[in-house]
Amino acid sequence: MARRRAAEQRGVRFQASLQRQARRRAFDPVRLVVSIASLALALLMTYLLFSAALPELFRN
């Protein structure tokens, strides 16, 4: 009985540590800045590619 309770507490503790890791991963500001910068860079590259390939698209 005590062994089962200890195992349950270990499981609860493990789940709590997983939740803490997930929370820490979700609000990592460095990763957020890097992903926003890479998205902006990808959009810029796409714009440059299309403006070089099809210049009449971006002319008024």
C-alpha distance matrix in Angstrom:
0.0 3.8 5.3 5.2 6.3 8.6 9.9 10.6 12.4 14.2 15.3 16.5 18.3 19.8 21.1 22.5 24.3 25.7 27.0 28.6 30.2 31.5 32.9 34.6 36.0 37.3 39.3 40.7 44.4 45.8 44.5 45.8 49.3 49.4 48.6 51.2 53.8 53.3 53.6 56.8 58.1 57.5 59.4 62.2 62.5 62.6 65.3 67.3 67.0 68.2 70.9 72.2 72.1 73.3 75.2 76.7 73.3 73.2 76.9 78.3
3.8 0.0 3.8 5.4 5.0 6.1 8.6 9.8 10.4 12.2 14.1 15.2 16.2 18.1 19.8 20.8 22.3 24.1 25.6 26.7 28.4 30.0 31.3 32.6 34.3 35.8 37.6 38.8 42.4 43.8 42.8 44.2 47.5 47.7 47.2 49.8 52.2 51.9 52.4 55.5 56.8 56.4 58.3 61.0 61.3 61.7 64.3 66.2 66.1 67.4 70.0 71.3 71.4 72.6 74.4 76.0 72.6 72.4 76.1 77.5
5.3 3.8 0.0 3.8 5.4 5.1 6.2 8.6 9.8 10.4 12.3 14.2 15.1 16.3 18.3 19.8 20.8 22.4 24.3 25.5 26.7 28.5 30.1 31.3 32.7 34.4 36.4 37.4 41.1 42.2 41.0 42.6 45.9 45.8 45.3 48.1 50.4 49.8 50.5 53.7 54.7 54.2 56.4 59.0 59.2 59.5 62.3 64.1 63.8 65.3 67.9 69.0 69.0 70.4 72.3 74.0 70.7 70.5 74.2 75.8
5.2 5.4 3.8 0.0 3.8 5.4 5.0 6.1 8.6 9.7 10.4 12.3 14.0 15.0 16.4 18.3 19.8 20.9 22.5 24.2 25.5 26.8 28.5 30.1 31.3 32.7 34.9 36.2 39.8 41.1 39.7 41.1 44.5 44.5 43.7 46.4 48.9 48.3 48.7 51.9 53.1 52.5 54.4 57.2 57.4 57.6 60.3 62.3 62.0 63.2 66.0 67.2 67.1 68.3 70.2 71.8 68.4 68.4 72.1 73.5
6.3 5.0 5.4 3.8 0.0 3.8 5.4 5.0 6.2 8.5 9.7 10.5 12.1 14.0 15.2 16.4 18.2 19.8 21.0 22.4 24.2 25.6 26.8 28.4 30.0 31.3 33.2 34.6 38.2 39.7 38.6 39.8 43.2 43.5 42.8 45.3 47.9 47.5 47.9 51.0 52.4 51.9 53.7 56.5 56.9 57.1 59.8 61.8 61.7 62.9 65.5 66.9 66.9 68.0 69.8 71.3 67.9 67.6 71.3 72.7
8.6 6.1 5.1 5.4 3.8 0.0 3.8 5.4 5.1 6.1 8.6 9.8 10.3 12.1 14.2 15.1 16.3 18.2 19.8 20.8 22.3 24.2 25.5 26.7 28.3 30.0 31.7 32.8 36.5 37.7 36.7 38.2 41.5 41.7 41.2 43.8 46.2 45.9 46.5 49.6 50.8 50.5 52.5 55.1 55.4 55.9 58.5 60.3 60.3 61.7 64.2 65.5 65.6 67.0 68.7 70.4 67.0 66.7 70.4 71.9
9.9 8.6 6.2 5.0 5.4 3.8 0.0 3.8 5.4 5.0 6.2 8.6 9.7 10.3 12.3 14.1 15.1 16.3 18.3 19.8 20.9 22.4 24.2 25.5 26.7 28.4 30.5 31.5 35.3 36.4 35.0 36.6 40.0 39.9 39.2 42.0 44.4 43.8 44.3 47.5 48.7 48.1 50.2 52.9 53.1 53.4 56.1 58.0 57.7 59.1 61.8 63.0 63.0 64.3 66.1 67.8 64.5 64.3 68.1 69.6
10.6 9.8 8.6 6.1 5.0 5.4 3.8 0.0 3.8 5.4 5.0 6.2 8.5 9.7 10.5 12.2 14.1 15.2 16.5 18.3 19.9 20.9 22.5 24.2 25.5 26.7 28.9 30.3 34.0 35.5 34.1 35.3 38.7 38.9 38.1 40.6 43.2 42.8 43.1 46.2 47.6 47.0 48.9 51.7 52.1 52.2 54.8 56.9 56.7 57.9 60.5 61.9 61.9 63.0 64.8 66.4 62.9 62.7 66.4 67.8
12.4 10.4 9.8 8.6 6.2 5.1 5.4 3.8 0.0 3.8 5.4 5.0 6.0 8.4 9.8 10.4 12.2 14.1 15.2 16.3 18.2 19.8 20.9 22.3 24.1 25.5 27.2 28.6 32.1 33.7 32.6 33.9 37.2 37.6 37.1 39.5 42.0 41.9 42.3 45.3 46.7 46.5 48.3 50.9 51.5 51.8 54.4 56.3 56.4 57.7 60.1 61.5 61.8 62.9 64.5 66.1 62.7 62.3 66.0 67.3
14.2 12.2 10.4 9.7 8.5 6.1 5.0 5.4 3.8 0.0 3.8 5.5 5.0 6.0 8.6 9.8 10.4 12.2 14.1 15.1 16.3 18.2 19.8 20.8 22.3 24.1 26.0 26.9 30.6 31.8 30.7 32.2 35.5 35.6 35.2 37.8 40.1 39.8 40.5 43.5 44.7 44.4 46.5 49.0 49.4 49.9 52.5 54.3 54.3 55.7 58.2 59.4 59.7 61.0 62.7 64.4 61.2 60.8 64.4 66.0
15.3 14.1 12.3 10.4 9.7 8.6 6.2 5.0 5.4 3.8 0.0 3.8 5.4 5.0 6.1 8.5 9.8 10.4 12.3 14.1 15.2 16.4 18.3 19.8 20.9 22.3 24.6 25.8 29.5 30.8 29.3 30.7 34.1 34.1 33.3 36.0 38.5 38.0 38.4 41.6 42.8 42.3 44.2 47.0 47.3 47.5 50.2 52.1 52.0 53.3 55.9 57.2 57.3 58.5 60.3 61.9 58.5 58.3 62.0 63.5
16.5 15.2 14.2 12.3 10.5 9.8 8.6 6.2 5.0 5.5 3.8 0.0 3.8 5.4 5.1 6.1 8.6 9.8 10.5 12.3 14.2 15.2 16.4 18.3 19.8 20.9 22.8 24.5 28.0 29.7 28.4 29.5 32.9 33.4 32.6 34.9 37.6 37.4 37.7 40.7 42.2 41.9 43.5 46.3 46.9 47.1 49.6 51.7 51.8 52.9 55.4 56.9 57.1 58.1 59.7 61.3 57.9 57.5 61.1 62.4
18.3 16.2 15.1 14.0 12.1 10.3 9.7 8.5 6.0 5.0 5.4 3.8 0.0 3.8 5.5 5.0 6.2 8.6 9.8 10.5 12.3 14.2 15.2 16.4 18.3 19.8 21.4 22.6 26.2 27.7 26.8 28.1 31.3 31.8 31.4 33.8 36.2 36.2 36.8 39.7 41.1 41.0 42.8 45.3 46.0 46.5 49.0 50.8 51.1 52.5 54.8 56.2 56.6 57.8 59.2 61.0 57.6 57.1 60.7 62.1
19.8 18.1 16.3 15.0 14.0 12.1 10.3 9.7 8.4 6.0 5.0 5.4 3.8 0.0 3.8 5.4 5.1 6.2 8.7 9.8 10.5 12.3 14.2 15.3 16.4 18.2 20.3 21.2 25.0 26.1 24.8 26.3 29.6 29.7 29.2 31.8 34.2 33.8 34.5 37.5 38.7 38.5 40.5 43.0 43.4 43.9 46.5 48.3 48.4 49.8 52.3 53.5 53.8 55.1 56.7 58.5 55.3 54.8 58.5 60.1
21.1 19.8 18.3 16.4 15.2 14.2 12.3 10.5 9.8 8.6 6.1 5.1 5.5 3.8 0.0 3.8 5.4 5.0 6.2 8.6 9.8 10.4 12.2 14.2 15.1 16.3 18.6 20.1 23.8 25.3 23.7 24.8 28.3 28.6 27.7 30.1 32.8 32.4 32.7 35.8 37.2 36.8 38.6 41.3 41.9 42.1 44.6 46.6 46.7 47.9 50.4 51.9 52.1 53.2 54.8 56.4 53.0 52.6 56.3 57.7
22.5 20.8 19.8 18.3 16.4 15.1 14.1 12.2 10.4 9.8 8.5 6.1 5.0 5.4 3.8 0.0 3.8 5.4 5.0 6.2 8.6 9.8 10.5 12.2 14.1 15.2 16.8 18.5 22.0 23.8 22.7 23.6 27.0 27.7 27.1 29.3 31.9 32.0 32.4 35.2 36.8 36.8 38.4 41.0 41.8 42.3 44.5 46.5 46.9 48.2 50.4 52.0 52.4 53.5 54.8 56.4 53.1 52.4 56.0 57.3
24.3 22.3 20.8 19.8 18.2 16.3 15.1 14.1 12.2 10.4 9.8 8.6 6.2 5.1 5.4 3.8 0.0 3.8 5.4 5.0 6.2 8.6 9.8 10.4 12.2 14.1 15.7 16.6 20.2 21.6 20.6 22.0 25.2 25.6 25.4 27.8 30.1 30.2 30.9 33.7 35.0 35.1 37.1 39.4 40.1 40.8 43.2 44.9 45.3 46.8 49.0 50.4 50.9 52.2 53.5 55.4 52.1 51.4 55.0 56.6
25.7 24.1 22.4 20.9 19.8 18.2 16.3 15.2 14.1 12.2 10.4 9.8 8.6 6.2 5.0 5.4 3.8 0.0 3.8 5.4 5.1 6.1 8.6 9.8 10.4 12.1 14.5 15.5 19.3 20.5 18.9 20.3 23.7 23.8 23.1 25.7 28.1 27.8 28.4 31.4 32.7 32.5 34.4 36.9 37.4 37.9 40.5 42.3 42.5 43.9 46.2 47.6 48.0 49.2 50.7 52.5 49.2 48.7 52.4 53.9
27.0 25.6 24.3 22.5 21.0 19.8 18.3 16.5 15.2 14.1 12.3 10.5 9.8 8.7 6.2 5.0 5.4 3.8 0.0 3.8 5.4 5.0 6.1 8.5 9.7 10.4 12.5 14.3 17.9 19.7 18.3 19.0 22.5 23.2 22.3 24.5 27.2 27.3 27.5 30.3 32.0 31.9 33.4 36.1 36.9 37.3 39.6 41.6 42.0 43.2 45.4 47.0 47.5 48.5 49.8 51.4 48.0 47.4 51.0 52.3
28.6 26.7 25.5 24.2 22.4 20.8 19.8 18.3 16.3 15.1 14.1 12.3 10.5 9.8 8.6 6.2 5.0 5.4 3.8 0.0 3.8 5.5 5.1 6.1 8.5 9.8 11.0 12.4 15.9 17.7 16.9 17.9 21.1 21.9 21.7 23.8 26.2 26.6 27.2 29.8 31.4 31.7 33.4 35.7 36.7 37.4 39.5 41.4 42.0 43.4 45.4 47.0 47.7 48.8 49.9 51.7 48.4 47.5 51.0 52.4
30.2 28.4 26.7 25.5 24.2 22.3 20.9 19.9 18.2 16.3 15.2 14.2 12.3 10.5 9.8 8.6 6.2 5.1 5.4 3.8 0.0 3.8 5.4 5.1 6.1 8.5 10.2 10.7 14.5 15.6 14.4 16.0 19.2 19.4 19.2 21.8 24.0 24.0 24.9 27.7 28.9 29.1 31.1 33.3 34.0 34.9 37.2 38.9 39.4 41.0 43.0 44.4 45.1 46.4 47.6 49.5 46.4 45.6 49.1 50.8
31.5 30.0 28.5 26.8 25.6 24.2 22.4 20.9 19.8 18.2 16.4 15.2 14.2 12.3 10.4 9.8 8.6 6.1 5.0 5.5 3.8 0.0 3.8 5.4 5.0 6.0 8.8 10.1 13.8 15.3 13.5 14.3 17.9 18.3 17.4 19.7 22.4 22.3 22.7 25.5 27.1 27.0 28.7 31.2 32.0 32.5 34.8 36.8 37.2 38.5 40.7 42.2 42.8 43.9 45.2 46.9 43.6 42.9 46.5 48.0
32.9 31.3 30.1 28.5 26.8 25.5 24.2 22.5 20.9 19.8 18.3 16.4 15.2 14.2 12.2 10.5 9.8 8.6 6.1 5.1 5.4 3.8 0.0 3.8 5.4 5.1 6.5 8.7 12.0 14.3 13.2 13.4 16.9 18.0 17.4 19.1 21.9 22.5 22.7 25.2 27.1 27.4 28.7 31.1 32.4 33.0 34.9 36.9 37.7 38.9 40.8 42.6 43.4 44.3 45.3 46.9 43.6 42.6 46.1 47.4
34.6 32.6 31.3 30.1 28.4 26.7 25.5 24.2 22.3 20.8 19.8 18.3 16.4 15.3 14.2 12.2 10.4 9.8 8.5 6.1 5.1 5.4 3.8 0.0 3.8 5.5 5.6 6.3 9.8 11.6 11.1 12.1 15.1 16.1 16.2 18.2 20.4 21.1 22.0 24.3 25.8 26.5 28.2 30.2 31.3 32.4 34.3 36.0 36.9 38.4 40.2 41.7 42.7 43.9 44.8 46.7 43.5 42.4 45.9 47.3
36.0 34.3 32.7 31.3 30.0 28.3 26.7 25.5 24.1 22.3 20.9 19.8 18.3 16.4 15.1 14.1 12.2 10.4 9.7 8.5 6.1 5.0 5.4 3.8 0.0 3.8 5.6 5.4 9.2 10.3 8.6 10.0 13.3 13.6 13.3 15.7 18.0 18.2 19.0 21.6 23.0 23.4 25.2 27.4 28.3 29.2 31.4 33.0 33.7 35.3 37.2 38.6 39.5 40.7 41.8 43.8 40.6 39.7 43.2 44.9
37.3 35.8 34.4 32.7 31.3 30.0 28.4 26.7 25.5 24.1 22.3 20.9 19.8 18.2 16.3 15.2 14.1 12.1 10.4 9.8 8.5 6.0 5.1 5.5 3.8 0.0 3.8 5.8 8.7 10.8 9.0 8.8 12.5 13.4 12.4 14.2 17.1 17.5 17.6 20.2 22.1 22.3 23.7 26.1 27.3 27.9 29.8 31.9 32.7 33.9 35.8 37.5 38.3 39.2 40.2 41.9 38.7 37.7 41.2 42.6
39.3 37.6 36.4 34.9 33.2 31.7 30.5 28.9 27.2 26.0 24.6 22.8 21.4 20.3 18.6 16.8 15.7 14.5 12.5 11.0 10.2 8.8 6.5 5.6 5.6 3.8 0.0 3.8 5.9 8.9 8.4 7.7 10.8 12.7 12.5 13.6 16.2 17.5 17.8 19.8 21.8 22.7 23.8 25.9 27.5 28.4 29.9 31.8 33.1 34.3 35.9 37.7 38.8 39.7 40.3 42.1 38.9 37.6 40.9 42.2
40.7 38.8 37.4 36.2 34.6 32.8 31.5 30.3 28.6 26.9 25.8 24.5 22.6 21.2 20.1 18.5 16.6 15.5 14.3 12.4 10.7 10.1 8.7 6.3 5.4 5.8 3.8 0.0 3.8 5.6 5.5 6.3 8.9 10.2 10.9 12.5 14.5 15.6 16.8 18.6 20.1 21.3 22.9 24.5 25.9 27.2 28.9 30.4 31.7 33.3 34.8 36.3 37.6 38.8 39.4 41.4 38.4 37.0 40.4 42.0
44.4 42.4 41.1 39.8 38.2 36.5 35.3 34.0 32.1 30.6 29.5 28.0 26.2 25.0 23.8 22.0 20.2 19.3 17.9 15.9 14.5 13.8 12.0 9.8 9.2 8.7 5.9 3.8 0.0 3.8 5.5 4.9 6.1 8.5 9.9 10.5 12.1 14.1 15.3 16.4 18.1 19.8 21.1 22.4 24.1 25.7 27.0 28.4 30.0 31.6 32.7 34.3 36.0 37.0 37.3 39.4 36.5 34.8 38.0 39.5
45.8 43.8 42.2 41.1 39.7 37.7 36.4 35.5 33.7 31.8 30.8 29.7 27.7 26.1 25.3 23.8 21.6 20.5 19.7 17.7 15.6 15.3 14.3 11.6 10.3 10.8 8.9 5.6 3.8 0.0 3.8 5.4 5.2 6.1 8.6 10.0 10.5 12.2 14.2 15.4 16.3 18.2 20.0 20.9 22.3 24.2 25.7 26.7 28.2 30.2 31.3 32.6 34.3 35.7 36.0 38.4 35.7 34.0 37.3 39.1
44.5 42.8 41.0 39.7 38.6 36.7 35.0 34.1 32.6 30.7 29.3 28.4 26.8 24.8 23.7 22.7 20.6 18.9 18.3 16.9 14.4 13.5 13.2 11.1 8.6 9.0 8.4 5.5 5.5 3.8 0.0 3.8 5.5 5.0 6.1 8.6 9.8 10.4 12.1 14.1 15.1 16.2 18.3 19.8 20.8 22.3 24.2 25.4 26.5 28.5 30.0 31.2 32.5 34.0 34.6 36.9 34.1 32.8 36.2 38.1
45.8 44.2 42.6 41.1 39.8 38.2 36.6 35.3 33.9 32.2 30.7 29.5 28.1 26.3 24.8 23.6 22.0 20.3 19.0 17.9 16.0 14.3 13.4 12.1 10.0 8.8 7.7 6.3 4.9 5.4 3.8 0.0 3.8 5.5 5.3 6.2 8.6 10.0 10.6 12.3 14.2 15.4 16.6 18.4 19.9 21.2 22.7 24.3 25.7 27.2 28.5 30.2 31.6 32.6 33.1 35.1 32.1 30.7 34.1 35.7
49.3 47.5 45.9 44.5 43.2 41.5 40.0 38.7 37.2 35.5 34.1 32.9 31.3 29.6 28.3 27.0 25.2 23.7 22.5 21.1 19.2 17.9 16.9 15.1 13.3 12.5 10.8 8.9 6.1 5.2 5.5 3.8 0.0 3.8 5.5 5.2 6.0 8.5 9.9 10.5 12.1 14.1 15.4 16.3 18.1 19.9 21.0 22.3 24.1 25.8 26.7 28.3 30.0 31.1 31.3 33.5 30.8 29.0 32.2 33.9
49.4 47.7 45.8 44.5 43.5 41.7 39.9 38.9 37.6 35.6 34.1 33.4 31.8 29.7 28.6 27.7 25.6 23.8 23.2 21.9 19.4 18.3 18.0 16.1 13.6 13.4 12.7 10.2 8.5 6.1 5.0 5.5 3.8 0.0 3.8 5.5 5.1 6.1 8.5 9.9 10.4 12.1 14.2 15.1 16.2 18.2 19.8 20.8 22.1 24.2 25.4 26.6 28.2 29.7 30.1 32.6 30.0 28.5 31.9 34.0
48.6 47.2 45.3 43.7 42.8 41.2 39.2 38.1 37.1 35.2 33.3 32.6 31.4 29.2 27.7 27.1 25.4 23.1 22.3 21.7 19.2 17.4 17.4 16.2 13.3 12.4 12.5 10.9 9.9 8.6 6.1 5.3 5.5 3.8 0.0 3.8 5.4 5.1 6.1 8.6 9.7 10.4 12.3 14.1 15.2 16.4 18.3 19.8 20.8 22.5 24.1 25.6 26.7 28.0 28.8 31.0 28.1 27.0 30.5 32.5
51.2 49.8 48.1 46.4 45.3 43.8 42.0 40.6 39.5 37.8 36.0 34.9 33.8 31.8 30.1 29.3 27.8 25.7 24.5 23.8 21.8 19.7 19.1 18.2 15.7 14.2 13.6 12.5 10.5 10.0 8.6 6.2 5.2 5.5 3.8 0.0 3.8 5.5 5.1 6.2 8.6 9.9 10.6 12.3 14.2 15.3 16.6 18.3 19.9 21.2 22.4 24.2 25.7 26.6 27.0 29.0 26.0 24.5 27.9 29.7
53.8 52.2 50.4 48.9 47.9 46.2 44.4 43.2 42.0 40.1 38.5 37.6 36.2 34.2 32.8 31.9 30.1 28.1 27.2 26.2 24.0 22.4 21.9 20.4 18.0 17.1 16.2 14.5 12.1 10.5 9.8 8.6 6.0 5.1 5.4 3.8 0.0 3.8 5.4 5.1 6.1 8.6 9.9 10.4 12.2 14.1 15.2 16.3 18.1 19.9 20.8 22.3 24.1 25.3 25.5 27.9 25.3 23.6 26.9 28.9
53.3 51.9 49.8 48.3 47.5 45.9 43.8 42.8 41.9 39.8 38.0 37.4 36.2 33.8 32.4 32.0 30.2 27.8 27.3 26.6 24.0 22.3 22.5 21.1 18.2 17.5 17.5 15.6 14.1 12.2 10.4 10.0 8.5 6.1 5.1 5.5 3.8 0.0 3.8 5.4 4.9 6.1 8.6 9.7 10.3 12.2 14.1 15.1 16.2 18.2 19.7 20.8 22.2 23.7 24.4 26.9 24.4 23.2 26.7 29.0
53.6 52.4 50.5 48.7 47.9 46.5 44.3 43.1 42.3 40.5 38.4 37.7 36.8 34.5 32.7 32.4 30.9 28.4 27.5 27.2 24.9 22.7 22.7 22.0 19.0 17.6 17.8 16.8 15.3 14.2 12.1 10.6 9.9 8.5 6.1 5.1 5.4 3.8 0.0 3.8 5.4 5.1 6.3 8.6 9.9 10.6 12.4 14.2 15.3 16.6 18.2 19.9 21.0 22.0 22.8 24.9 22.0 21.0 24.6 26.7
56.8 55.5 53.7 51.9 51.0 49.6 47.5 46.2 45.3 43.5 41.6 40.7 39.7 37.5 35.8 35.2 33.7 31.4 30.3 29.8 27.7 25.5 25.2 24.3 21.6 20.2 19.8 18.6 16.4 15.4 14.1 12.3 10.5 9.9 8.6 6.2 5.1 5.4 3.8 0.0 3.8 5.4 5.1 6.1 8.6 9.8 10.5 12.2 14.1 15.4 16.3 18.2 19.9 20.7 20.9 23.0 20.3 18.7 22.1 24.1
58.1 56.8 54.7 53.1 52.4 50.8 48.7 47.6 46.7 44.7 42.8 42.2 41.1 38.7 37.2 36.8 35.0 32.7 32.0 31.4 28.9 27.1 27.1 25.8 23.0 22.1 21.8 20.1 18.1 16.3 15.1 14.2 12.1 10.4 9.7 8.6 6.1 4.9 5.4 3.8 0.0 3.8 5.4 5.0 6.1 8.5 9.8 10.4 12.1 14.2 15.1 16.3 18.1 19.5 19.9 22.5 20.2 18.8 22.2 24.7
57.5 56.4 54.2 52.5 51.9 50.5 48.1 47.0 46.5 44.4 42.3 41.9 41.0 38.5 36.8 36.8 35.1 32.5 31.9 31.7 29.1 27.0 27.4 26.5 23.4 22.3 22.7 21.3 19.8 18.2 16.2 15.4 14.1 12.1 10.4 9.9 8.6 6.1 5.1 5.4 3.8 0.0 3.8 5.4 5.1 6.1 8.6 9.8 10.4 12.3 14.1 15.3 16.3 17.8 18.8 21.3 18.7 18.0 21.6 24.2
59.4 58.3 56.4 54.4 53.7 52.5 50.2 48.9 48.3 46.5 44.2 43.5 42.8 40.5 38.6 38.4 37.1 34.4 33.4 33.4 31.1 28.7 28.7 28.2 25.2 23.7 23.8 22.9 21.1 20.0 18.3 16.6 15.4 14.2 12.3 10.6 9.9 8.6 6.3 5.1 5.4 3.8 0.0 3.8 5.5 5.1 6.2 8.6 9.8 10.6 12.1 14.1 15.3 16.0 16.6 18.7 15.9 14.9 18.5 20.9
62.2 61.0 59.0 57.2 56.5 55.1 52.9 51.7 50.9 49.0 47.0 46.3 45.3 43.0 41.3 41.0 39.4 36.9 36.1 35.7 33.3 31.2 31.1 30.2 27.4 26.1 25.9 24.5 22.4 20.9 19.8 18.4 16.3 15.1 14.1 12.3 10.4 9.7 8.6 6.1 5.0 5.4 3.8 0.0 3.8 5.4 5.1 6.1 8.5 10.0 10.4 12.1 14.1 15.1 15.1 17.6 15.4 13.8 17.2 19.8
62.5 61.3 59.2 57.4 56.9 55.4 53.1 52.1 51.5 49.4 47.3 46.9 46.0 43.4 41.9 41.8 40.1 37.4 36.9 36.7 34.0 32.0 32.4 31.3 28.3 27.3 27.5 25.9 24.1 22.3 20.8 19.9 18.1 16.2 15.2 14.2 12.2 10.3 9.9 8.6 6.1 5.1 5.5 3.8 0.0 3.8 5.4 5.1 6.0 8.6 9.8 10.5 12.1 13.8 14.5 17.5 15.6 14.7 18.1 21.1
62.6 61.7 59.5 57.6 57.1 55.9 53.4 52.2 51.8 49.9 47.5 47.1 46.5 43.9 42.1 42.3 40.8 37.9 37.3 37.4 34.9 32.5 33.0 32.4 29.2 27.9 28.4 27.2 25.7 24.2 22.3 21.2 19.9 18.2 16.4 15.3 14.1 12.2 10.6 9.8 8.5 6.1 5.1 5.4 3.8 0.0 3.8 5.5 5.1 6.2 8.5 9.9 10.5 11.7 13.0 15.4 13.0 12.8 16.5 19.4
65.3 64.3 62.3 60.3 59.8 58.5 56.1 54.8 54.4 52.5 50.2 49.6 49.0 46.5 44.6 44.5 43.2 40.5 39.6 39.5 37.2 34.8 34.9 34.3 31.4 29.8 29.9 28.9 27.0 25.7 24.2 22.7 21.0 19.8 18.3 16.6 15.2 14.1 12.4 10.5 9.8 8.6 6.2 5.1 5.4 3.8 0.0 3.8 5.5 5.3 5.9 8.4 9.8 10.2 10.5 12.8 10.5 9.5 13.1 15.9
67.3 66.2 64.1 62.3 61.8 60.3 58.0 56.9 56.3 54.3 52.1 51.7 50.8 48.3 46.6 46.5 44.9 42.3 41.6 41.4 38.9 36.8 36.9 36.0 33.0 31.9 31.8 30.4 28.4 26.7 25.4 24.3 22.3 20.8 19.8 18.3 16.3 15.1 14.2 12.2 10.4 9.8 8.6 6.1 5.1 5.5 3.8 0.0 3.8 5.5 5.1 6.0 8.5 9.8 9.8 13.0 11.7 10.6 13.6 16.9
67.0 66.1 63.8 62.0 61.7 60.3 57.7 56.7 56.4 54.3 52.0 51.8 51.1 48.4 46.7 46.9 45.3 42.5 42.0 42.0 39.4 37.2 37.7 36.9 33.7 32.7 33.1 31.7 30.0 28.2 26.5 25.7 24.1 22.1 20.8 19.9 18.1 16.2 15.3 14.1 12.1 10.4 9.8 8.5 6.0 5.1 5.5 3.8 0.0 3.8 5.6 5.3 6.1 8.3 9.7 12.8 11.6 11.8 14.9 18.3
68.2 67.4 65.3 63.2 62.9 61.7 59.1 57.9 57.7 55.7 53.3 52.9 52.5 49.8 47.9 48.2 46.8 43.9 43.2 43.4 41.0 38.5 38.9 38.4 35.3 33.9 34.3 33.3 31.6 30.2 28.5 27.2 25.8 24.2 22.5 21.2 19.9 18.2 16.6 15.4 14.2 12.3 10.6 10.0 8.6 6.2 5.3 5.5 3.8 0.0 3.8 5.4 5.0 5.5 7.3 9.7 8.1 8.9 12.1 15.4
70.9 70.0 67.9 66.0 65.5 64.2 61.8 60.5 60.1 58.2 55.9 55.4 54.8 52.3 50.4 50.4 49.0 46.2 45.4 45.4 43.0 40.7 40.8 40.2 37.2 35.8 35.9 34.8 32.7 31.3 30.0 28.5 26.7 25.4 24.1 22.4 20.8 19.7 18.2 16.3 15.1 14.1 12.1 10.4 9.8 8.5 5.9 5.1 5.6 3.8 0.0 3.8 5.6 5.3 4.8 7.9 7.1 6.7 9.4 12.9
72.2 71.3 69.0 67.2 66.9 65.5 63.0 61.9 61.5 59.4 57.2 56.9 56.2 53.5 51.9 52.0 50.4 47.6 47.0 47.0 44.4 42.2 42.6 41.7 38.6 37.5 37.7 36.3 34.3 32.6 31.2 30.2 28.3 26.6 25.6 24.2 22.3 20.8 19.9 18.2 16.3 15.3 14.1 12.1 10.5 9.9 8.4 6.0 5.3 5.4 3.8 0.0 3.8 5.8 5.8 9.5 9.9 10.0 11.9 15.7
72.1 71.4 69.0 67.1 66.9 65.6 63.0 61.9 61.8 59.7 57.3 57.1 56.6 53.8 52.1 52.4 50.9 48.0 47.5 47.7 45.1 42.8 43.4 42.7 39.5 38.3 38.8 37.6 36.0 34.3 32.5 31.6 30.0 28.2 26.7 25.7 24.1 22.2 21.0 19.9 18.1 16.3 15.3 14.1 12.1 10.5 9.8 8.5 6.1 5.0 5.6 3.8 0.0 3.8 6.2 9.1 9.4 10.9 12.9 16.5
73.3 72.6 70.4 68.3 68.0 67.0 64.3 63.0 62.9 61.0 58.5 58.1 57.8 55.1 53.2 53.5 52.2 49.2 48.5 48.8 46.4 43.9 44.3 43.9 40.7 39.2 39.7 38.8 37.0 35.7 34.0 32.6 31.1 29.7 28.0 26.6 25.3 23.7 22.0 20.7 19.5 17.8 16.0 15.1 13.8 11.7 10.2 9.8 8.3 5.5 5.3 5.8 3.8 0.0 3.8 5.6 5.9 8.1 9.8 13.2
75.2 74.4 72.3 70.2 69.8 68.7 66.1 64.8 64.5 62.7 60.3 59.7 59.2 56.7 54.8 54.8 53.5 50.7 49.8 49.9 47.6 45.2 45.3 44.8 41.8 40.2 40.3 39.4 37.3 36.0 34.6 33.1 31.3 30.1 28.8 27.0 25.5 24.4 22.8 20.9 19.9 18.8 16.6 15.1 14.5 13.0 10.5 9.8 9.7 7.3 4.8 5.8 6.2 3.8 0.0 3.8 5.4 6.0 6.9 10.6
76.7 76.0 74.0 71.8 71.3 70.4 67.8 66.4 66.1 64.4 61.9 61.3 61.0 58.5 56.4 56.4 55.4 52.5 51.4 51.7 49.5 46.9 46.9 46.7 43.8 41.9 42.1 41.4 39.4 38.4 36.9 35.1 33.5 32.6 31.0 29.0 27.9 26.9 24.9 23.0 22.5 21.3 18.7 17.6 17.5 15.4 12.8 13.0 12.8 9.7 7.9 9.5 9.1 5.6 3.8 0.0 3.8 5.6 5.3 8.2
73.3 72.6 70.7 68.4 67.9 67.0 64.5 62.9 62.7 61.2 58.5 57.9 57.6 55.3 53.0 53.1 52.1 49.2 48.0 48.4 46.4 43.6 43.6 43.5 40.6 38.7 38.9 38.4 36.5 35.7 34.1 32.1 30.8 30.0 28.1 26.0 25.3 24.4 22.0 20.3 20.2 18.7 15.9 15.4 15.6 13.0 10.5 11.7 11.6 8.1 7.1 9.9 9.4 5.9 5.4 3.8 0.0 3.8 5.8 8.3
73.2 72.4 70.5 68.4 67.6 66.7 64.3 62.7 62.3 60.8 58.3 57.5 57.1 54.8 52.6 52.4 51.4 48.7 47.4 47.5 45.6 42.9 42.6 42.4 39.7 37.7 37.6 37.0 34.8 34.0 32.8 30.7 29.0 28.5 27.0 24.5 23.6 23.2 21.0 18.7 18.8 18.0 14.9 13.8 14.7 12.8 9.5 10.6 11.8 8.9 6.7 10.0 10.9 8.1 6.0 5.6 3.8 0.0 3.8 6.6
76.9 76.1 74.2 72.1 71.3 70.4 68.1 66.4 66.0 64.4 62.0 61.1 60.7 58.5 56.3 56.0 55.0 52.4 51.0 51.0 49.1 46.5 46.1 45.9 43.2 41.2 40.9 40.4 38.0 37.3 36.2 34.1 32.2 31.9 30.5 27.9 26.9 26.7 24.6 22.1 22.2 21.6 18.5 17.2 18.1 16.5 13.1 13.6 14.9 12.1 9.4 11.9 12.9 9.8 6.9 5.3 5.8 3.8 0.0 3.8
78.3 77.5 75.8 73.5 72.7 71.9 69.6 67.8 67.3 66.0 63.5 62.4 62.1 60.1 57.7 57.3 56.6 53.9 52.3 52.4 50.8 48.0 47.4 47.3 44.9 42.6 42.2 42.0 39.5 39.1 38.1 35.7 33.9 34.0 32.5 29.7 28.9 29.0 26.7 24.1 24.7 24.2 20.9 19.8 21.1 19.4 15.9 16.9 18.3 15.4 12.9 15.7 16.5 13.2 10.6 8.2 8.3 6.6 3.8 0.0
